[in-house]
Amino acid sequence: MVGAKTVHVMTRDMSVMLDPENVVDSLNRAGFSHFVGVPCSLLQPLIAAVRTSARCSYIPASSEGEAVAIAAGLRLSGTKPVVFMQNSGIGNAVNPLTSLTCPLEIPVLFVVGMRGGATDNDSLEHLTMGRISEQMLSLMGIRSTLLTDDLNALERDMRTASRDMQELSKSHALLVTRGLLSSAAEPSTAGPRDLEALYGDGHNAAQYQRADFIETITQFFEGEAALLATTGGCWKELRQHRQSAADFYQMGSMGCVSAIGLGIALQTEKTVVVLDGDGAALMKLGNMSTIGALQPGNLVHVVFDNAQYESTGGQPTAAATVRFASVALACGYPSAVTVTTPPALKDALSDAIRARQTTFIHIPVLPGHKRDVGHDKVDFVSHTRAFERFIQTPSEVLS
């Protein structure tokens, strides 16, 4: 029997915050020292505190489902793991939760950043999951506790979570709302990657930002191709360079943009250009095997690689050791290259159009934005309908 459904109204006094180091100390006292997960901007201070603590071990996972499985392995090995995720990632975690940790009674502690609450003026992609997150956890038998800024309550919540895990073999979720945690500096990551050592062929270190290459792409195609941009800063930078019905903005569903592009490319003669990110590509790496198997000649898959989850605070991805172009070739892409300058990208795009074959272009980029991407007001539903009409209208009619 699952726990009773509890719905919290996620509102709080934003002037009072919880020190993330106090949370880490409380977790450590309760025996939790191994952390794994996918970053969330609401959890950035806590992840930063974990990464800088000598008492903690942090594993960046490529997806929430992977994080649950890693945590299950850690638990089976005798440790007490903590999984970080945004509530949007509950969807990715459902399968290993319902077919692994719950039925086999492998308890895991979750710390969940809660986006899209009833009183949270959040962006569109978070609203549905914001309404149903706690019900989903309850249906899976996972008890949830809404954290507050009360340190005494924090210690009590940790004891309750530990008891659920120890005595009932039940997972427990600690819910973190917007503004609960005070800010914390993100620990510095490694310096520029030695791209020549990783990729060979005389590649230099990344020297341009993603926006430089998006500008090159928009100038190269000038509206004749469909451009699909992944979540985070990528779609916002595309919109800064042009506002076109030929562009698809993937506001959520991280990792899915290449699969969306594949579905479109299989049904249209238009050139389809997917603008992906390293963290997103790694989250759904299996997409590349399907693309490689089907090989639509009108699909160009671009991965901008800054080796970090930039929009959630700059936490590292595993991209620093991934040879993306080699992965693409191994998955069956006929052509895959790594480029580091806008002129080299232009040449690669020209080759892709001329050859009319599925092409993968990996672009190491510097973190950061040339302009503030902000929160542009977009009617996503209307824009998606306009994009739909563009895709379904024959090219000769558009011209």
Secondary structure as the mmCIF struct_conf table of DSSP 4:
data_model
#
loop_
_struct_conf.conf_type_id
_struct_conf.id
_struct_conf.beg_label_comp_id
_struct_conf.beg_label_asym_id
_struct_conf.beg_label_seq_id
_struct_conf.end_label_comp_id
_struct_conf.end_label_asym_id
_struct_conf.end_label_seq_id
HELX_LH_PP_P HELX_LH_PP_P1 VAL A 2 LYS A 5
TURN_TY1_P TURN_TY1_P1 MET A 14 SER A 15
STRN STRN1 LEU A 18 LEU A 18
HELX_RH_AL_P HELX_RH_AL_P1 PRO A 20 ARG A 29
TURN_TY1_P TURN_TY1_P2 ALA A 30 GLY A 31
STRN STRN2 HIS A 34 GLY A 37
HELX_RH_3T_P HELX_RH_3T_P1 SER A 41 LEU A 43
HELX_RH_AL_P HELX_RH_AL_P2 GLN A 44 THR A 52
TURN_TY1_P TURN_TY1_P3 ALA A 54 ARG A 55
STRN STRN3 SER A 57 PRO A 60
BEND BEND1 SER A 62 SER A 63
HELX_RH_AL_P HELX_RH_AL_P3 GLU A 64 LEU A 76
TURN_TY1_P TURN_TY1_P4 SER A 77 GLY A 78
STRN STRN4 PRO A 81 GLN A 86
HELX_RH_3T_P HELX_RH_3T_P2 ASN A 87 GLY A 89
HELX_RH_AL_P HELX_RH_AL_P4 ILE A 90 PRO A 96
HELX_RH_PI_P HELX_RH_PI_P1 LEU A 97 THR A 101
TURN_TY1_P TURN_TY1_P5 CYS A 102 GLU A 105
STRN STRN5 LEU A 109 GLY A 113
BEND BEND2 GLY A 116 GLY A 116
TURN_TY1_P TURN_TY1_P6 ALA A 118 THR A 119
HELX_RH_3T_P HELX_RH_3T_P3 LEU A 124 HIS A 126
HELX_RH_AL_P HELX_RH_AL_P5 LEU A 127 LEU A 139
TURN_TY1_P TURN_TY1_P7 MET A 140 GLY A 141
STRN STRN6 ARG A 143 LEU A 146
BEND BEND3 ASP A 149 ASP A 149
HELX_RH_AL_P HELX_RH_AL_P6 LEU A 151 GLU A 167
BEND BEND4 LEU A 168 LEU A 168
STRN STRN7 HIS A 172 VAL A 176
TURN_TY1_P TURN_TY1_P8 ARG A 178 GLY A 179
STRN STRN8 LEU A 181 LEU A 181
HELX_LH_PP_P HELX_LH_PP_P2 SER A 182 SER A 183
HELX_LH_PP_P HELX_LH_PP_P3 ALA A 185 SER A 188
BEND BEND5 PRO A 192 PRO A 192
HELX_RH_AL_P HELX_RH_AL_P7 LEU A 195 TYR A 199
TURN_TY1_P TURN_TY1_P9 ASP A 201 GLY A 202
HELX_LH_PP_P HELX_LH_PP_P4 HIS A 203 ALA A 206
BEND BEND6 TYR A 208 TYR A 208
STRN STRN9 GLN A 209 GLN A 209
HELX_RH_AL_P HELX_RH_AL_P8 ARG A 210 PHE A 221
TURN_TY1_P TURN_TY1_P10 GLU A 222 GLY A 223
BEND BEND7 GLU A 224 ALA A 225
STRN STRN10 ALA A 226 ALA A 229
TURN_TY1_P TURN_TY1_P11 THR A 231 GLY A 232
HELX_RH_AL_P HELX_RH_AL_P9 GLY A 233 HIS A 241
TURN_TY1_P TURN_TY1_P12 ALA A 245 ALA A 246
STRN STRN11 ASP A 247 TYR A 249
BEND BEND8 GLY A 252 SER A 253
TURN_TY1_P TURN_TY1_P13 MET A 254 GLY A 255
HELX_RH_AL_P HELX_RH_AL_P10 VAL A 257 ALA A 265
TURN_TY1_P TURN_TY1_P14 LEU A 266 GLN A 267
BEND BEND9 GLU A 269 LYS A 270
STRN STRN12 VAL A 272 GLY A 277
HELX_RH_AL_P HELX_RH_AL_P11 ASP A 278 MET A 283
TURN_TY1_P TURN_TY1_P15 LYS A 284 LEU A 285
HELX_RH_AL_P HELX_RH_AL_P12 GLY A 286 LEU A 294
TURN_TY1_P TURN_TY1_P16 GLY A 297 ASN A 298
STRN STRN13 LEU A 299 ASP A 305
BEND BEND10 ALA A 307 ALA A 307
STRN STRN14 GLN A 308 TYR A 309
HELX_RH_3T_P HELX_RH_3T_P4 GLU A 310 THR A 312
TURN_TY1_P TURN_TY1_P17 GLY A 313 GLY A 313
STRN STRN15 GLN A 315 PRO A 316
BEND BEND11 ALA A 318 ALA A 318
HELX_RH_3T_P HELX_RH_3T_P5 ALA A 319 THR A 321
HELX_RH_AL_P HELX_RH_AL_P13 PHE A 324 CYS A 331
TURN_TY1_P TURN_TY1_P18 GLY A 332 GLY A 332
BEND BEND12 PRO A 334 PRO A 334
STRN STRN16 SER A 335 THR A 338
BEND BEND13 THR A 341 THR A 341
HELX_RH_AL_P HELX_RH_AL_P14 PRO A 342 ALA A 355
TURN_TY1_P TURN_TY1_P19 ARG A 356 ARG A 356
BEND BEND14 GLN A 357 GLN A 357
STRN STRN17 THR A 359 PRO A 364
STRN STRN18 LEU A 366 LEU A 366
BEND BEND15 PRO A 367 GLY A 368
BEND BEND16 LYS A 370 ARG A 371
TURN_TY1_P TURN_TY1_P20 GLY A 374 HIS A 375
HELX_RH_AL_P HELX_RH_AL_P15 PHE A 380 GLN A 392
BEND BEND17 THR A 393 THR A 393
HELX_RH_AL_P HELX_RH_AL_P16 SER A 395 LEU A 398
#
